[in-house]
Amino acid sequence: MPIYMDRHYIEGATHHAIATAHERDLQTQHKYGVRFLTYWFDEARSTAFCLVDAPDKKTIINAHNDAHGSVPHEIVEVDPRVVEGFLGRISDPPEDAWSEEKHMDSAFRVIMFTDLKDSTLMTSRHGDTKALHLLNIHNAIIRNALREHHGREVKHTGDGIMASFTDAAAAVACSGSIQRGFGEYNRAGSSESLQVRIGLNAGEPIESQGDLFGSTVQLAARLCTYAKPGQTLVSSLVVDQFEEKTAFQNLGMVSLKGFSQSIRVYESRVED
């Protein structure tokens, strides 16, 4: 059966109420031939997301309605591998990993793109072996920073990495760690200086066009492309997660390919 993700807007809901609703879904699922795999809940934004193995969208609505009456506002079919890449799981955590109040994590994610400057020229300048060696150094610096700051690698893009974070502060700190790592490598006297561009954006998984993190990913990628080598650019959605905003320089409104309206862009000056 296909896998779906649905979104519920539930103003005033608590973690306890959502956990109870999920338990009722599990108790009712056999009647409708569905499997409620897991859920995410964002109390601040009053949104819950369910991952469901079901024959169709209508059956999901009927099962939710029978279980607790809270029917989803949106339902999209998703690839579970993509869900796991962005959100880190496709099933409920083990019972012993939950707190007494079962505080599930939010589905709100910060998406990072990195891009290695002049990666396509490295082979022509140095040959395949040297170019691969430099790419491996690039991979190691970024992956070490991701591990340190609890980032999840979604995919390798060939000359960069796409990653997701549950926390904006961790994502921004990771970008600082990455830039510092490349700076240290270059100062060590390498024959080839390595520099990366980084773009950060934030959002929820289901968007109006039905793509999982669709425009969130696109904007992060565009910010990365727009950045200068050695620069990290972030969207206002990322900056909004910080009470203290002095570490971000407002670069003003920028026109980016694929976006009909100008986007306010900030440069991150956060150092790890």
DRENRO-493955 format. One line per field, with one value per residue: chain; x negated, y negated, z of N, C-alpha, C, CB in turn; residue in three letters; residue number from 1. Coordinates in steps of 0.05 Angstrom, whole numbers. Each point is the difference from the previous one (the first is absolute). Glycine has a CB too. Example, Ala and Ser with C-alpha at 12.3 -4.5 7.8 and 13.67 -1.06 7.14 Angstrom:
! DRENRO-493955
cadena: [A	A];
neast: [-264	-31];
nnorth: [114	-44];
nup: [156	-39];
caeast: [18	-16];
canorth: [-24	-24];
caup: [0	1];
ceast: [-18	15];
cnorth: [-24	-22];
cup: [0	14];
cbeast: [38	-24];
cbnorth: [23	13];
cbup: [25	-43];
residuo: [ALA	SER];
num: [1	2];
END
This chain:
! DRENRO-493955
cadena: [A	A	A	A	A	A	A	A	A	A	A	A	A	A	A	A	A	A	A	A	A	A	A	A	A	A	A	A	A	A	A	A	A	A	A	A	A	A	A	A	A	A	A	A	A	A	A	A	A	A	A	A	A	A	A	A	A	A	A	A	A	A	A	A	A	A	A	A	A	A	A	A	A	A	A	A	A	A	A	A	A	A	A	A	A	A	A	A	A	A	A	A	A	A	A	A	A	A	A	A	A	A	A	A	A	A	A	A	A	A	A	A	A	A	A	A	A	A	A	A	A	A	A	A	A	A	A	A	A	A	A	A	A	A	A	A	A	A	A	A	A	A	A	A	A	A	A	A	A	A	A	A	A	A	A	A	A	A	A	A	A	A	A	A	A	A	A	A	A	A	A	A	A	A	A	A	A	A	A	A	A	A	A	A	A	A	A	A	A	A	A	A	A	A	A	A	A	A	A	A	A	A	A	A	A	A	A	A	A	A	A	A	A	A	A	A	A	A	A	A	A	A	A	A	A	A	A	A	A	A	A	A	A	A	A	A	A	A	A	A	A	A	A	A	A	A	A	A	A	A	A	A	A	A	A	A	A	A	A	A	A	A	A	A	A	A	A	A	A	A	A	A];
neast: [-17	-27	-35	54	-43	63	-20	36	3	-3	12	-33	-39	-24	-45	55	30	-43	-1	63	-4	-42	39	47	-38	-9	63	11	-49	40	47	-39	-35	-38	-54	20	-66	8	35	-44	32	-22	25	-17	45	52	-40	21	-40	43	-54	60	-31	57	15	-8	-17	50	-35	-20	59	16	-47	12	61	-10	-41	34	48	-61	28	-64	14	-25	10	-63	5	-53	-37	14	-52	23	14	-60	-24	31	1	-57	46	29	14	25	-61	-3	55	-59	10	51	-24	36	16	-17	-48	20	-53	38	11	-39	-46	-37	5	-67	2	-62	-8	-61	-8	3	41	-13	-64	-11	-4	-34	-42	-14	13	55	-40	13	63	2	-34	43	50	-27	-6	61	15	-32	27	58	-8	-27	51	41	-25	4	64	28	-17	39	-53	62	-49	-62	26	-53	-24	32	14	63	-12	60	-20	49	-29	11	-48	-17	0	-40	-42	-5	-17	-47	-23	-6	-34	-41	-12	-18	-36	-34	-9	-26	-42	-26	-27	58	-42	62	12	43	37	51	33	23	58	19	59	26	44	33	-22	44	-25	55	-30	22	-65	-5	-8	38	-23	-42	-34	5	-26	-50	-15	2	-40	-43	1	-11	-56	-44	-24	20	70	29	46	35	52	9	2	-57	16	51	-42	-22	36	-49	20	-66	-8	31	-40	67	-32	59	42	-39	39	-6	4	65	26	52	-38	-59	-15	-2	-61	-12	-61	13	-40	16	-67	22];
nnorth: [24	-47	-7	-42	-41	-8	-58	13	-67	28	-73	27	53	7	30	20	-8	32	51	6	0	49	38	-8	17	55	11	-5	36	50	-39	-9	60	-47	21	-57	10	-41	-46	-41	-25	-58	-3	-46	18	21	53	58	17	54	26	25	56	-28	40	-64	-49	37	33	-54	-18	54	-1	-58	13	49	-31	-49	-15	-9	5	-9	-61	46	63	-13	62	-6	33	32	-26	-58	14	15	-54	-36	33	35	44	28	7	-35	-20	62	-13	-21	-55	-21	-45	35	-32	52	-56	30	-33	-47	36	-56	25	-51	23	-4	-13	15	-27	31	-66	35	59	-11	-15	58	28	-46	-3	62	39	22	-8	-59	6	45	-35	-47	38	21	-60	-9	49	-20	-57	23	48	-35	-37	49	21	-56	-4	65	-7	48	1	-18	21	-1	-54	42	-39	20	37	-10	-6	4	-35	29	-61	-51	16	48	-37	-42	42	26	-55	-7	57	-13	-51	29	45	-40	-33	51	14	-56	1	57	-39	23	-4	-23	-61	48	-56	35	-45	12	-6	0	11	11	36	33	50	-35	-46	-12	49	49	-16	38	-70	-24	-49	29	16	-55	-34	39	-7	-63	-5	34	-38	-52	21	-38	59	2	-2	35	-26	9	-6	-49	64	-9	-53	27	37	-59	-20	-19	-27	-13	53	-38	-44	-13	25	-38	32	49	-5	64	15	5	-61	-22	-29	-24	52	-49	23	2	-2	50	-46	65	2	61];
nup: [0	-36	50	7	24	25	9	56	-12	66	8	52	-20	59	-30	23	-55	-34	38	-6	-63	0	34	-42	-49	30	6	-65	-29	2	-25	-52	-11	41	20	37	-28	46	13	-11	52	-27	68	-41	-42	42	-32	22	-50	6	-27	-25	-20	-36	-47	1	31	17	42	28	9	28	43	21	9	39	38	17	-46	-27	-67	-9	-7	-39	-15	-26	-20	42	-37	62	-29	13	60	11	-25	40	53	9	-21	-47	71	45	13	14	31	11	-41	41	41	33	-54	-45	-4	-63	-11	-14	-52	18	-45	11	-66	14	-65	18	-58	8	-18	-57	10	-62	14	33	-56	-26	50	5	-53	10	46	13	-4	45	41	-2	12	54	22	-9	36	50	6	-1	40	47	-2	3	54	27	-9	10	-71	-12	-45	-26	-32	2	-34	-19	40	62	42	-18	66	17	49	32	-6	-43	38	-38	-52	24	23	-58	-27	43	-13	-62	9	40	-43	-44	41	13	-61	-12	48	-22	-51	-36	-48	12	35	17	-12	22	-30	61	-33	64	-30	56	-28	33	-31	-26	-44	-18	-30	46	17	54	12	-59	20	42	-49	-30	47	8	-62	2	49	-32	-50	35	28	-26	-5	64	1	47	-45	55	-35	34	15	29	28	28	36	29	53	-35	-63	24	-41	-51	-33	-7	-58	6	-17	-24	-55	25	-64	15	18	-39	46	-6	35	46	-20	65	-23	45	26	25	11	6];
caeast: [17	-15	-5	9	-4	22	-5	22	-2	15	-6	2	-6	-23	-13	16	25	-7	-8	25	13	-16	6	26	-5	-11	21	21	-11	6	27	-2	-22	-22	-20	-10	-28	-11	10	-17	18	-12	19	-2	13	26	2	-8	-3	1	-10	20	1	29	7	6	4	26	-1	-14	19	20	-12	-5	26	11	-18	1	15	-18	-8	-22	6	-14	-12	-16	-15	-28	-19	-10	-29	-4	9	-20	-23	4	11	-16	14	26	16	-2	-24	5	14	-18	-12	20	4	26	21	-2	-5	-10	-14	14	-8	-13	-28	-18	-13	-25	-14	-28	-9	-29	-8	-17	-4	-1	-26	-22	-9	-16	-24	-16	4	21	-8	-3	26	15	-12	10	28	1	-6	25	21	-7	4	29	13	-8	16	27	1	-4	23	24	13	5	-6	22	-13	-24	8	-22	-20	9	16	25	3	22	-5	24	-4	-13	-25	-19	-6	-17	-26	-13	-11	-24	-20	-9	-17	-25	-15	-13	-20	-23	-12	-14	-22	-20	-19	7	-6	26	18	28	19	27	23	20	27	18	29	15	28	14	-2	21	4	24	-2	0	-27	-12	-19	-6	-11	-21	-24	-7	-11	-26	-18	-5	-17	-27	-10	-4	-21	-27	-16	-6	22	25	24	23	26	12	12	-21	-6	23	-3	-19	7	-22	-4	-23	-19	9	0	22	-10	22	16	-16	15	-12	12	21	18	13	-4	-26	-4	-19	-23	-19	-25	-6	-27	-3	-23	4];
canorth: [-24	-25	-13	-27	-17	-19	-23	-9	-25	5	-22	5	28	5	25	22	4	12	27	15	3	19	26	7	8	27	19	0	4	26	-1	-13	10	-19	1	-26	6	-18	-27	-22	-21	-26	-14	-28	-6	14	18	28	14	29	17	21	20	2	4	-26	-22	1	19	-14	-19	15	12	-21	-10	20	2	-23	-22	-21	8	-17	-22	7	26	4	25	-5	22	3	-5	-29	-8	8	-17	-26	-1	17	25	5	15	-11	8	20	-11	-10	-24	-21	-9	8	-15	7	-24	6	-23	-15	5	-24	6	-18	14	-11	9	-10	3	-4	-18	10	29	12	-6	14	22	-9	-11	18	28	14	9	-23	-12	17	-5	-26	3	15	-19	-16	16	6	-24	-5	22	-3	-22	10	18	-17	-17	17	-2	25	-2	10	12	-13	-11	2	-20	-11	17	-10	11	-12	-4	-5	-24	-21	-8	21	-2	-24	7	19	-14	-13	21	8	-21	-1	24	-5	-21	13	17	-18	-13	21	-1	18	-10	-8	-12	10	-18	9	-17	14	-13	11	-8	17	3	25	19	-1	-26	-3	15	28	10	1	-22	-8	-27	-3	10	-17	-25	6	4	-26	-16	12	-8	-29	-7	-1	20	-6	-15	14	-17	12	-14	-13	21	10	-22	-3	19	-11	-25	-19	1	-16	16	2	-25	-2	-8	-11	17	11	16	26	15	18	-13	-23	-23	-2	13	-14	18	-7	15	9	-5	17	18	23];
caup: [0	1	26	0	23	2	18	16	15	24	17	29	7	16	-7	11	-16	-26	6	5	-26	-15	12	-10	-28	0	8	-20	-27	-12	-12	-26	-16	-2	22	8	5	20	-3	10	10	5	18	-5	-25	1	-22	3	-25	3	-22	-1	-21	-4	-28	-13	19	12	22	22	12	14	24	19	10	18	23	18	-13	-11	-27	-10	-18	-24	-2	-24	-2	4	-1	27	1	1	27	19	-5	11	27	17	7	-13	19	27	15	20	23	21	-10	3	28	11	-14	-29	-16	-26	-12	-21	-28	-10	-5	-14	-22	-7	-25	-3	-28	-1	-21	-22	1	-27	-11	14	-16	-22	11	16	-7	15	27	18	3	18	26	10	6	25	22	2	13	28	15	4	16	28	12	3	24	24	4	-2	-26	-15	-29	-16	-24	-11	-26	-19	8	25	16	11	27	15	28	16	16	-16	12	-8	-29	-4	12	-17	-23	10	4	-27	-11	16	-8	-26	5	12	-20	-19	14	5	-23	-22	-27	-11	19	-2	11	-5	4	16	2	21	1	19	-7	7	-22	-20	-11	-17	-25	6	1	27	3	-27	-3	21	-12	-22	9	12	-22	-14	18	-3	-26	1	19	-9	13	27	12	7	-2	13	-4	23	16	18	19	18	22	20	15	-5	-29	-7	-14	-27	-14	-19	-27	-15	-17	-22	-19	-4	-21	9	19	-13	16	12	26	18	4	21	1	27	10	23	0	18];
ceast: [-18	-3	8	-9	24	-8	26	-7	18	-8	4	-6	-26	-13	16	25	-7	-9	24	14	-14	6	28	-1	-10	21	21	-10	8	27	-1	-22	-23	-19	-9	-29	-13	12	-21	20	-16	20	0	15	27	4	-10	-1	0	-11	17	-4	29	5	5	5	27	0	-13	20	21	-11	-5	27	12	-16	4	14	-17	-10	-21	9	-13	-12	-16	-14	-30	-16	-12	-30	-6	9	-22	-25	3	7	-12	13	26	17	-3	-26	6	12	-19	-15	18	0	28	23	-2	-3	-14	-13	18	-10	-13	-30	-14	-15	-26	-9	-28	-8	-30	-8	-18	-4	-3	-27	-23	-11	-19	-27	-19	2	20	-8	-2	27	17	-10	11	29	4	-6	25	21	-6	4	30	13	-9	16	29	3	-2	26	26	15	3	-5	24	-11	-25	7	-22	-22	10	18	26	5	24	-6	27	-1	-15	-27	-22	-8	-19	-28	-15	-12	-25	-23	-12	-19	-27	-18	-15	-21	-26	-15	-17	-24	-23	-20	6	-6	26	18	28	19	28	20	21	26	17	28	15	29	11	2	21	4	22	-1	-2	-27	-10	-22	-7	-13	-22	-27	-10	-13	-28	-21	-6	-17	-29	-13	-7	-23	-27	-16	-8	22	24	23	24	26	10	13	-20	-6	22	-1	-18	11	-21	-8	-25	-21	7	0	22	-11	22	15	-15	19	-15	15	21	19	10	-3	-28	-1	-19	-21	-18	-26	-5	-29	-5	-24	5	-16];
cnorth: [-25	-11	-29	-15	-20	-22	-7	-27	4	-22	7	28	3	26	24	6	14	29	18	5	21	29	9	8	29	21	4	10	26	0	-10	10	-19	5	-28	4	-17	-28	-19	-22	-25	-16	-30	-9	13	19	28	13	30	13	25	18	6	4	-26	-21	1	18	-12	-19	16	12	-21	-9	19	0	-23	-25	-22	9	-19	-21	5	28	2	27	-6	25	3	-4	-30	-10	6	-18	-27	1	21	26	3	18	-13	7	22	-13	-12	-26	-24	-10	8	-14	5	-25	7	-25	-13	8	-24	5	-23	16	-15	11	-11	5	-7	-16	14	30	13	-6	16	23	-9	-12	20	29	14	6	-23	-13	16	-4	-25	2	16	-18	-18	15	4	-25	-5	21	-1	-22	9	18	-17	-15	14	-6	26	-4	12	13	-16	-9	1	-20	-14	20	-15	14	-13	0	-5	-27	-21	-8	21	-3	-24	5	19	-14	-15	19	9	-21	-2	24	-4	-22	12	17	-18	-13	20	3	20	-12	-9	-10	10	-20	10	-23	16	-16	15	-11	19	2	27	18	-2	-29	0	16	30	13	0	-20	-13	-28	-6	9	-18	-26	4	3	-26	-18	9	-9	-30	-9	-1	23	-8	-14	19	-19	15	-17	-12	21	12	-22	-3	19	-10	-25	-21	2	-16	16	3	-28	1	-10	-12	20	8	16	26	16	20	-12	-26	-26	-1	12	-16	21	-11	16	8	-5	16	18	22	-4];
cup: [0	28	-3	24	1	20	14	12	25	21	29	8	17	-9	11	-17	-27	4	4	-27	-17	10	-9	-29	-1	8	-21	-27	-13	-14	-29	-18	-4	23	5	10	22	-4	11	9	7	15	-6	-25	-3	-24	8	-27	6	-25	0	-24	-5	-30	-15	21	15	24	25	14	17	26	21	12	20	27	20	-13	-11	-27	-11	-19	-27	2	-25	1	1	-4	28	3	2	28	20	-3	13	30	19	9	-15	18	28	13	19	25	21	-9	4	29	9	-15	-31	-17	-26	-12	-21	-28	-13	-3	-13	-21	-7	-27	2	-29	0	-24	-20	0	-27	-13	12	-16	-22	10	13	-8	19	29	20	5	19	29	12	7	26	24	5	15	29	17	6	17	29	14	4	24	25	7	-5	-26	-14	-29	-15	-26	-7	-28	-21	7	26	15	8	27	13	30	14	14	-16	11	-7	-29	-5	12	-17	-25	8	3	-27	-11	15	-8	-26	3	12	-20	-19	13	5	-24	-22	-27	-14	21	-5	14	-7	4	17	-1	20	-3	19	-9	10	-24	-22	-9	-21	-25	5	1	29	2	-27	-2	21	-11	-23	8	12	-22	-14	17	-2	-26	0	17	-14	13	28	15	6	0	11	-5	25	19	20	21	21	24	22	13	-5	-29	-9	-15	-30	-13	-21	-27	-17	-17	-25	-19	-6	-21	11	20	-12	16	12	28	17	8	22	-3	29	6	26	-4	20	26];
cbeast: [37	16	-38	40	-51	34	-37	15	-9	2	13	32	23	20	-44	-17	21	-14	-43	5	15	-36	-28	21	-10	-45	-8	23	-37	-28	19	20	33	30	-15	47	-3	-44	48	-40	32	-29	-6	-44	-44	19	-7	21	-27	40	-47	32	-46	9	19	20	-29	21	-1	-44	-6	22	-22	-41	7	15	-33	-41	35	-14	46	-29	3	-11	38	-8	38	11	-11	37	-7	8	48	17	-7	16	42	-21	-20	-21	-7	50	-17	-38	36	-6	-26	29	-31	-22	-1	27	-4	34	-44	6	37	35	11	-4	45	-13	43	-11	45	-6	3	-22	26	49	17	21	42	42	26	6	-46	16	-25	-46	-3	8	-42	-34	10	-13	-49	-11	7	-34	-42	1	2	-46	-30	6	-21	-49	-28	3	-19	34	-50	31	45	-32	31	31	-14	-2	-41	19	-49	32	-46	5	0	45	24	20	45	41	19	32	46	29	24	43	42	24	32	41	37	23	38	43	32	33	-33	35	-39	-5	-29	-16	-32	-12	-8	-36	-4	-40	-2	-31	-7	26	-19	22	-48	6	-22	44	-9	12	-19	38	44	34	14	37	47	22	18	44	39	14	27	49	26	2	-17	-47	-15	-26	-19	-30	11	8	32	-20	-27	27	9	-38	24	-17	49	9	-9	27	-49	34	-35	-25	41	-42	20	-17	-42	-31	-26	33	49	-8	9	36	2	39	-19	36	0	50	-31	7];
cbnorth: [25	-10	32	14	5	35	-17	47	-29	51	-32	-36	14	-25	-23	-13	-41	-45	-16	-20	-48	-35	-10	-31	-48	-19	-14	-37	-28	22	-7	-40	29	-34	47	-18	15	27	15	11	35	2	34	0	-6	-39	-38	2	-39	-4	-19	-30	20	-29	44	24	-28	-10	38	3	-32	11	34	-15	-23	28	24	17	10	-14	19	39	-31	-49	21	-50	22	-37	-9	32	42	-4	9	47	23	-14	-16	-40	-3	-5	43	2	-47	28	34	47	26	20	-40	7	-34	41	-27	37	22	-39	34	-30	48	-32	18	-5	1	10	-13	44	-39	-44	0	-5	-46	-13	25	-9	-41	-32	1	19	37	-8	-18	33	25	-23	-1	42	0	-23	24	33	-19	-23	28	15	-34	-3	37	-4	-39	1	-45	14	2	-36	15	29	-30	14	-7	-46	24	-10	9	16	-19	49	27	-17	-23	31	20	-30	-7	36	-5	-33	15	25	-25	-22	28	13	-33	0	34	-8	-32	24	-15	21	31	35	-40	48	-39	46	-26	20	-15	6	-19	-14	-29	-24	29	41	-11	-45	-40	1	-17	49	23	28	-15	7	47	21	-18	22	46	5	-8	39	36	-5	22	-50	15	-2	-41	32	-23	20	32	-41	10	29	-23	-15	37	19	27	5	5	-27	25	41	-7	-8	36	-42	-23	2	-42	0	-4	36	20	31	0	-42	45	-32	15	-11	-25	35	-45	-1	-37	30];
cbup: [25	-46	12	-27	-2	-12	-30	10	-42	-9	-36	1	-43	39	1	46	22	-17	20	46	2	-8	39	33	-13	12	47	24	14	35	46	21	-22	-22	-13	12	-47	3	4	-31	18	-42	35	22	-21	24	-32	46	-20	31	3	24	12	40	13	-40	-31	-44	-33	-24	-39	-44	-28	-26	-44	-40	-28	21	30	46	-8	6	38	-8	27	-3	-27	32	-49	8	-27	-50	-12	0	-42	-45	-20	15	45	-46	-27	4	-4	-17	-8	16	-33	-37	-8	45	37	9	42	-6	9	32	-3	22	-5	41	-17	48	-27	49	-19	22	31	0	42	-5	-10	43	11	-26	8	36	-18	-43	-21	-17	-46	-38	-14	-28	-49	-25	-12	-44	-43	-15	-20	-45	-42	-12	-22	-50	-26	-11	-12	50	-4	34	8	19	-17	28	25	-35	-48	-20	17	-46	4	-35	-8	6	42	-12	38	35	-11	0	45	16	-19	23	42	-8	-14	38	25	-24	6	44	3	-23	21	30	33	29	-3	-36	4	-2	-3	15	-44	30	-48	31	-48	37	-39	35	32	19	9	19	-21	-21	-47	5	41	-14	-19	36	13	-26	8	40	-6	-23	31	28	-22	-8	37	-7	-44	-14	-25	28	-41	36	-36	-27	-37	-37	-36	-39	-33	-27	35	48	-5	41	42	10	8	38	4	-1	18	29	-20	48	-27	-9	39	-20	11	-27	-21	17	-48	31	-40	-3	-21	9	-14	-40];
residuo: [MET	PRO	ILE	TYR	MET	ASP	ARG	HIS	TYR	ILE	GLU	GLY	ALA	THR	HIS	HIS	ALA	ILE	ALA	THR	ALA	HIS	GLU	ARG	ASP	LEU	GLN	THR	GLN	HIS	LYS	TYR	GLY	VAL	ARG	PHE	LEU	THR	TYR	TRP	PHE	ASP	GLU	ALA	ARG	SER	THR	ALA	PHE	CYS	LEU	VAL	ASP	ALA	PRO	ASP	LYS	LYS	THR	ILE	ILE	ASN	ALA	HIS	ASN	ASP	ALA	HIS	GLY	SER	VAL	PRO	HIS	GLU	ILE	VAL	GLU	VAL	ASP	PRO	ARG	VAL	VAL	GLU	GLY	PHE	LEU	GLY	ARG	ILE	SER	ASP	PRO	PRO	GLU	ASP	ALA	TRP	SER	GLU	GLU	LYS	HIS	MET	ASP	SER	ALA	PHE	ARG	VAL	ILE	MET	PHE	THR	ASP	LEU	LYS	ASP	SER	THR	LEU	MET	THR	SER	ARG	HIS	GLY	ASP	THR	LYS	ALA	LEU	HIS	LEU	LEU	ASN	ILE	HIS	ASN	ALA	ILE	ILE	ARG	ASN	ALA	LEU	ARG	GLU	HIS	HIS	GLY	ARG	GLU	VAL	LYS	HIS	THR	GLY	ASP	GLY	ILE	MET	ALA	SER	PHE	THR	ASP	ALA	ALA	ALA	ALA	VAL	ALA	CYS	SER	GLY	SER	ILE	GLN	ARG	GLY	PHE	GLY	GLU	TYR	ASN	ARG	ALA	GLY	SER	SER	GLU	SER	LEU	GLN	VAL	ARG	ILE	GLY	LEU	ASN	ALA	GLY	GLU	PRO	ILE	GLU	SER	GLN	GLY	ASP	LEU	PHE	GLY	SER	THR	VAL	GLN	LEU	ALA	ALA	ARG	LEU	CYS	THR	TYR	ALA	LYS	PRO	GLY	GLN	THR	LEU	VAL	SER	SER	LEU	VAL	VAL	ASP	GLN	PHE	GLU	GLU	LYS	THR	ALA	PHE	GLN	ASN	LEU	GLY	MET	VAL	SER	LEU	LYS	GLY	PHE	SER	GLN	SER	ILE	ARG	VAL	TYR	GLU	SER	ARG	VAL	GLU	ASP];
num: [1	2	3	4	5	6	7	8	9	10	11	12	13	14	15	16	17	18	19	20	21	22	23	24	25	26	27	28	29	30	31	32	33	34	35	36	37	38	39	40	41	42	43	44	45	46	47	48	49	50	51	52	53	54	55	56	57	58	59	60	61	62	63	64	65	66	67	68	69	70	71	72	73	74	75	76	77	78	79	80	81	82	83	84	85	86	87	88	89	90	91	92	93	94	95	96	97	98	99	100	101	102	103	104	105	106	107	108	109	110	111	112	113	114	115	116	117	118	119	120	121	122	123	124	125	126	127	128	129	130	131	132	133	134	135	136	137	138	139	140	141	142	143	144	145	146	147	148	149	150	151	152	153	154	155	156	157	158	159	160	161	162	163	164	165	166	167	168	169	170	171	172	173	174	175	176	177	178	179	180	181	182	183	184	185	186	187	188	189	190	191	192	193	194	195	196	197	198	199	200	201	202	203	204	205	206	207	208	209	210	211	212	213	214	215	216	217	218	219	220	221	222	223	224	225	226	227	228	229	230	231	232	233	234	235	236	237	238	239	240	241	242	243	244	245	246	247	248	249	250	251	252	253	254	255	256	257	258	259	260	261	262	263	264	265	266	267	268	269	270	271	272];
END
